[in-house]
């Protein structure tokens, strides 16, 4: 009996590696954008302190309402009408009541840490 050797296609492993690199890159970029939004939420809270309202972590819904109230109402109507009404009331409403800084900071940090570049192995130091 002769054995048949099956060789992998050239570049097949490289294609899988490239897709992992792309996913990491997109995750890292999205994580940095979330961290930038967290910095904006912190700036909003510091502006409230400067106005004399005292320092506190503002809810995400309050920040959104102060920036553009009609878009908040539009998103609520679209989610309740076209998607699924319970998605808005217990789901998105809970998210809007959380502090805006934490809503952006925690997922941003998680994405940046999980999608970081792998360290190269050094054989000789």
C-alpha positions in Angstrom: 0.0 0.0 0.0 1.2 3.4 -0.8 0.5 6.3 1.5 -1.0 9.5 0.0 0.4 12.6 1.5 -2.0 15.5 1.7 -0.3 18.9 1.8 -2.1 22.0 2.9 -2.7 24.7 0.3 0.0 27.4 0.4 -1.2 30.4 2.1 -4.2 28.7 3.8 -2.8 29.2 7.3 -1.7 32.7 6.3 -5.3 33.7 5.4 -6.6 32.5 8.8 -3.8 34.5 10.4 -4.7 37.6 8.5 -8.3 37.4 9.5 -7.3 37.2 13.2 -5.1 40.2 12.7 -8.0 42.1 11.1 -10.5 41.2 13.9 -7.9 42.3 16.5 -7.4 45.6 14.7 -11.1 46.3 14.4 -11.6 45.4 18.1 -8.7 47.6 19.1 -9.9 50.6 17.1 -13.5 50.2 18.5 -12.0 49.9 22.0 -10.1 53.1 21.6 -13.2 54.9 20.3 -15.1 53.7 23.4 -12.3 55.1 25.5 -12.5 58.4 23.7 -16.3 58.5 24.4 -15.5 57.7 28.1 -13.2 60.7 28.1 -16.0 62.8 26.6 -18.3 61.6 29.4 -15.7 62.5 32.0 -15.4 65.9 30.4 -19.2 66.3 30.6 -19.1 65.5 34.3 -16.2 67.9 34.9 -18.2 70.6 33.1 -21.1 70.0 35.5 -18.7 70.4 38.3 -17.4 73.7 36.9 -21.0 75.0 36.6 -21.5 74.4 40.3 -23.7 71.4 40.1 -21.2 69.2 42.0 -19.4 66.2 40.8 -21.3 63.1 40.0 -21.3 60.5 37.3 -24.1 61.5 35.0 -26.3 58.8 33.5 -25.8 58.0 29.9 -29.4 59.0 29.1 -28.9 62.4 30.7 -25.8 63.0 28.6 -27.6 61.9 25.4 -30.7 64.1 26.3 -28.5 67.2 26.8 -26.6 66.7 23.6 -29.6 65.8 21.3 -33.0 65.2 22.8 -34.9 64.6 19.5 -32.6 61.8 18.5 -33.2 60.0 21.8 -36.9 60.2 21.3 -36.5 59.0 17.7 -34.4 56.0 18.7 -37.0 55.1 21.4 -39.8 55.2 18.9 -37.9 53.2 16.3 -36.9 50.5 18.7 -40.4 50.2 20.1 -42.2 50.3 16.8 -39.9 48.3 14.5 -37.8 46.0 16.6 -39.2 44.8 19.9 -40.9 46.9 22.6 -39.4 45.0 25.6 -36.0 45.7 24.2 -36.4 49.4 25.0 -38.1 49.3 28.4 -36.1 46.9 30.5 -33.0 46.7 28.2 -31.9 50.0 26.8 -33.5 52.0 29.6 -31.3 50.1 32.1 -28.2 51.0 30.0 -29.3 54.6 29.8 -29.6 54.8 33.6 -26.0 53.7 34.1 -23.2 56.2 34.5 -22.0 57.2 31.0 -18.3 57.1 32.0 -18.6 53.5 33.0 -20.8 52.4 30.0 -17.9 53.5 27.7 -14.9 52.8 29.9 -15.4 49.2 30.9 -16.1 47.7 27.4 -13.4 50.0 25.9 -10.8 48.7 28.4 -11.9 45.1 27.8 -11.6 45.4 24.0 -8.2 47.2 24.1 -6.8 44.5 26.5 -8.3 41.5 24.7 -7.4 42.7 21.2 -3.8 43.8 21.9 -1.0 42.6 19.8 0.6 39.4 20.9 4.1 39.7 22.3 6.9 38.3 20.2 8.8 35.4 21.7 12.4 36.3 22.2 14.9 33.5 22.1 17.9 35.4 23.2 17.9 38.4 25.4 
